[in-house]
Amino acid sequence: MTQSVNCRLTARLGRAVAGAGLVLALCTRVPVAMAVDWGDDFQVHGFATQGFVETTDNRFFGDSDDGSFNFTELGINVSYRATPSLLLAGQLLSRSAGDMYDGSPTVDFAVADWTVSSDQESGYGIKLGRIKNPLGFYNETRDVAFTRPSIFLPQVIYFDAVRNLLLSSDGAHVYGRYSTDFGTWSFDVGAGITRLDENVEFTFLGNDFNGELEPRGLSPVARIAFETPDAAWRFALSGASTTMKFDNEPGDPIGGGEVDILYGVASAQYTAERWSLTAEYMQQPVEYDGFGPLLDGRDRTIEGYYLQGSYMLRNDLELIARYSAGFGDRTDRDGSESSAATFGTIPRHVFYQKDWMLGLRWDVTPSFMLRAEYQWNDGTGTLSRRENPSLSTTVRNWEMFSLLGSYRF
């Protein structure tokens, strides 16, 4: 028995070392280049990120129990200062992430940003186009590995399983800032058409049915933030609301109905010279109407939170640790009631997730970064149902090792 365990550990360590070597090889093959810069008015930047994921059980971003390289992000962004007050910017992104995203290029954002007024004390402006939603501290920069605090954002708040629903919308925003002796206030308020895909349908309806899930009307989004004069403290409240309409077709086991979602996040961060602490708390009430008995009784409030700390061991080496917890229903934290509603066919651990993560970031050069992280999980609440369709066979206690290399220019 001991020999068998040792063999498995040795094999897993061997695959991890091989994975680290391949990640490094893939990222260092990106040709060394500088950002294209024709003066101050027109600029082109980009990034290439390759990840490796291995889990003891369950699937995360591909067939990860055998080690998966199916996590790749390639992006290029362009900005043009048309006038002193008008900025045009956009980004094209190719993202592969297990069974959820196949690498097809998409327009990540494309905005016309008009600064109506700006001086040292205040400023405000208007944005039109496909705009990143100002949710929490990290949603707007989640696709750039250098600006994420870890390889994967805390899944109990920044759900990769419904990334497109959270990421951006097509519409208009008004934003502004106002500085006082006590600190700087800022706001961003807007509305737009949300972006839906099969991952959203799997998450909220349980499957990819024949019918069509579409946004109904405009979805409002807003954030108000405050930062102290020394930039040591940051606070933010953000939220969004959306309604999704499902038009069923013959053969679908559910009727045509609507899903109403309200998403709210409270954020706080303290930053010192060499360390920082970040905490965020999220609630997401979800209501179903018109689907029939399979879904209409599943109204609930999803809850998630995390506490994250980082410490600079040296100027190019950062240690990070995080605890997070999320619950499919904040009134049913052990999942017992939710499981009972399925007559026990779906185990309790599917309805929650608690995890510890420890990681290391090494900025090899200003343009090239490596990360390594290990995560201990209790529950499977944030796993994609598209990647784990048989919920009854998921394993409650599982671990995940991940590596990432990223290059930017």
Secondary structure by P-SEA (a helix, b strand, c coil): caaaaaaaaaaaaaaaaaaaaaaaaaaaaccccccccccccbbbbcbbbbbbbbbcccccccccccccccbbbbbbbbbbcccccbbbbbbbbbbbccccccccccccccccccccccccccccccccccccccccccccccccccccccccccccccccccccccccccbbbbbbccccccbbbbbccccbbbbbcaaaaaacccccccbbbbbccbbbbbcccccccccccccccccccbbbbbbcccccccccbbbbbbbbbbbbbbbccccbbbbbbbbbbbbbccccccccccbbbbbbcbbbbbbcccccbbbbbbbbbbbcccccccaaaaaaaacccccccccccccccccccccccccbbbbbbbbbbccccccccccccccccccccccccbbbbbbcc
